[in-house]
Amino acid sequence: MIIHKKHILICSVLIIIAAILTAWRIPVSSVHLTSTFGETRGDHFHNGIDFGGGSQSIYAPEDGEVIYYYDRARHPFELPFGYGNSIVIAHNNGYRSHYYHLKDGSLPILTHVTNGEFIGTSGNSGHSSGTHLHLTFEDVQHKAVVNPLLFMMTNEYADCIPPAIDGILYALDDTLIPMPETLTLPAADSSVRFYIQARDKHPTSSYNIAVYKYKVEVNGELVQHITFDRLEQQNGDYAIVPKVHGQQAMRMHAFYYDNKTVSIYALNRIPGNYTVTFIVSDLNGNITTTHRTVIIQP
C-alpha cells in the first residue's frame, strides 16, 4: 500500500486555496465530523454529514428563505418524523440546506435568514442515537443531494490524513476471499468481481468515515471512478453514478456489500496478465494506492 506523502506536504496549501474558493460558512462553531456523505445506513446512502461534539448553536451558512420548519415544543400534537425537529432553507443559487435532529424549543420562528444568523441548536430528536446536527444540501433542479463539504472546505477542515486500505477481496462462488498479490484464475465467460475495504479519518474526530473517491485502473487504464460528490434520485431512491462511461449507476445495496466492504469492479476473465491498481482519496487530495496482479490463464 502506498500513501502519497507529497499530498500531505502540500495539504496546507490546498486548504488555503479551498478557503478562498468556497464562501459558505460551516454552520457550527465546533467542528466534530462523526459521519460523512455516502456512508451506508443499512437500507440507504447517508445523504448528508453529521456534526457531533454535543449541543451547540447552528448558524445559517448563507442567506435564504425558510420553507419548512418543525419544532416539537411548538407543535406537540403533530406527529414527528425520523428527522425530528427540522428547518429547511431555500437559497438563491438553487440549493436547499436541511438541518435535522435539532433540540426541542431551540428553533426561532423565521421566514428569512442571513449568513451567520442563529437558526437552532443541535439535539437528539427524531431517529437519532446522540446529540448531533445532520446537514443535507439539496440540488433542486437536478433532483440530487450534494456533499456539503464541497461548499465548506475551510481551515477548520485541515485534513492531511490519507485514507487507509484495509483489504482487497474477490468473489468466488459467492464467498469473498482476501486477494493475494498475484491472483491466477482460468479463463471463463464470466467476470471476477473485486471488493475493497477502506476508511478515512478526520483530525476533528476519532470516528472512521467513508472514503470520498474510489478509482480502479487496469494496465494503466481508468476503468472505474466513483466520487461521493452527489447522489441522484432514481425511481424514488438515491444512487451513485460512476464517472466512467458505460458503468451503471448503483444504489446502496449494489455498492455496499456490508458496512465496511464495497463492490468496486468486475474484470472479464479473458486470457492475459493484468495489473489492477486500487486508488482511494479524500476530499483534500490525500491519496492511498495498492496494486494486484491478475493472471487469467487460457
N, C-alpha and C positions, 0 to 999 in steps of 0.2 A: 504494500500500500504506500502510495506516495502522497505526502502533504506538500502543497506548493508554498514554500516559505516566502517566495518573492511576493506573493499576495498579502502575506501577513506584514511584510516590511512596508508596503505602500498602503496599508489599510487606512491609516490616519489621513492620508491624502484623499482617498476615495470618500471618506466620511465628510471631510470639509467640502468637497465638490458637491456631494449629495445634499448637504445642508443648504448650499446656495441654490440648487436647482429645485428643491421642494419647499413649498410655502405653508403647508398645513401643519398646524401645531399638534403635538401629542396631547390627547385630552386629559391626561392625568399628570400630576406633578412628580410622582414617584414611580418610575418605570420598573416593573417586575413582570417580565413576559413569562407566562406559565403555559401558554398554548398558542400555536400559530395556525396560519391559514392552510387548509387542505388536509389536516390530520383526519384519521378515521374516528368516527363516533359510532362505530358498530353497524349502523344502517345508513349512514350518510357522511359526506365530507363535512368537516368543520368549516363553516362559511365565513369565519372571521378570525380575530385574535382575542386572546384573553389577557387582561392585566390583573394580576393579583396584588399582594402587598397590603392586604387589609382595607378597611373602609377609608376612602379618600374622595375628595371633590373631583367632579368631572366638568370639563370646560369644552365649549363648542370649538371645533378645530377650524371653522370657517363660518362666514355669515350664511344665514339661511332662514327658511320658514319652517315652523313646527307643523307637521302634517299628521302626526299621531302622538298620542300621549295616554299613558295609563299608569295610575298610582293607586294601589290597593287601599291606601289610607284614605283617599278621597272618593273611591268608588267601591265601597265594601260589598255591594250587592252584585257587582259584575263578576263573572267567572274569570279568574286569571288563566293565562295560558303558559306554555313552557318557558317563554322568555321573561315572565314576571313583569315587574314594573319597568316600563319602557318609554323611550322617546325616539321619534324618527324625525330627522331634519332633511328637508329638500334644499339643495344648494344650486346656485345659478349655473354651474358647469354641467348639469345633467346627472349629477350623482346624489344619492341619498345616504346619510350616515345613520346607523341604527345603534342604540345603546340599550343593553338588556341587563336584567337581574339587579336593578337599582334598589336602593334602600327605601323601605316604606316611608312615605311622607317627606321624601327629600326633593321631589321634583317641583320646582316653581311653575306656576301657570304662565306659559309663554306662548306667543304667536310668532314672534320674530326673535332671532338670536344674532349676536355679533361675535366675531372671532374672539375667543377667550372668555366669553360670558359663562357663568356658572349655570349648569343645566341639571345637576343632581349629584347623588353620592353613590358610590359603588356599594353593592349589597349582596344578598343571598336569596333573592326572591325567585319564584318560578322553579324550573328544574335545574337546580344548582347545588353543588356539593361544598361550596365555600364562598366566602366573600370575594367578589371579583367583578370586573367590567368585561362584558363581551361586546366587542365592536365589530360591526359589519359595514362594508361600503358596497352600495348597490349601483350598478350602471344601468339606469332605467331604460335607455334607448336600446341597448344591446342585450337586455334580459340576462344579465350576468352579475355575479358578485366579484369584487376585485380585492386583491390583497391590500389591506390598509397600510402595510408597511411601505408600499411603493410611494405613498403620499407623505410619509412621516419619517423618513430617514434623516436623523439629526445626530448631533454629538452624543445624545442620550443612547443612541444605538451604536456605540463604538464596539462593534463586533469584529474581533480579529481571530476568532476561534473557528478553525475549519471543521466541517462535518467529519464524522467517523464512519467508516465502512466496517460493519461487524461481521458480515458474511456474504458470500455469493453462493447461490444454490441452483440446482437444476432439477427438473421434474422427471421422474422415471416411474411409470406405472402409478401415477397419481401420488407418488411419495416424493417429498422434497429431500434432496441429498446434498450435503456440502460439496461444492465443486472443487476438484483438485486443480493444481496449477496447470496440468495438462489433462484434458478430457478426451478420451478416444471412444467413438461410437461407430457402429456400422451405418452405412447409408440406408435411407428409408424414404418413403413418400411423405412422411410426416415431418414435423419440426421438433426441436428441443427447446423448451422454454426455460429462460433464466429468471431468477429472482434475486433481489438484493435486500439486505438488511442494513439500513443506515440511519443515523440520527445526528442531530445537530445540538449544539449548546449555545446559550447566550449568556454574556457576562452578568446580566442582571438577575439570573435565575439559576437554581440548581436542577431544574426540570430538563429532561430530554424533550426536544421539539422536533417537528418534522423537517425534512430536507426541502429546500426551496427548488432545486433544479437537479434533474437526472438526465444524463446523456449516455448513449451507448455507441461505440464505434466498432465496426468490423473491418479489419485490414485498413484502418485509417479513414473509412467512410462513415459519416454520421448516419445511423440507421434509426435512432430513437432520441427524442428530445422532449422532455416534459418539464414545464416550468409552472409552478404554482403562483402565477400572477393573476389568474382569473378562473372562475368556474362558470360554465354556461348552462342555462336551463335547456333541458331536452326532455320533452314528454313528461313534464311535471317533476323532474329530478335534476340535480346538478351533475355535470360531467366535466372531466378534464380533457382538453383537446390537445393532442401532441402537435408539435411544430414541424414534424417531418411529414411530407406529403405521402399519402397512402396509409398512414397509421390511423386506426379508428379511435374515435372518442371513447373514453372509459368512464363508466360510473364507478361508484365507490367499491362495489363488490368485485368488479373486474380488475381494479387496480390493486387493492389491498387483499393479500392472501390471509393475513392476520394483522394484529395491531403493530407489528414491527417488520413485516415482510411484504414487499411489493412485487408484483409481476411486471417485469420491465421489458422483455423482448423475447421473441421466438425466432430461432435460427433454423432455416431449412437444412435438412440433413442431406445435402448434396456433397459428393466426394470432394475433398480438398482440405487444406490447412487454413485455419482462421485464428487471427489474433483479435480477441474481444477485449475492448477497453471499457471499463465502467467508470463514469465520472459523476461525482456529486459536488454541488457547490451551494453556498448560501447567498443571501441577497447582497452581501457586501463583497462578493467575488472571491471568497476563500474557497479553495478547490482541493479535493482529495480524489485520487485515481487508483485503480488497481487493474491488473491485466490477467487474462486467462488465455491459454491456447486450446483450441478445439480441433481435433483431427477426426474427420469423417472418412472412414475407410470404404473403398468400393465394395 
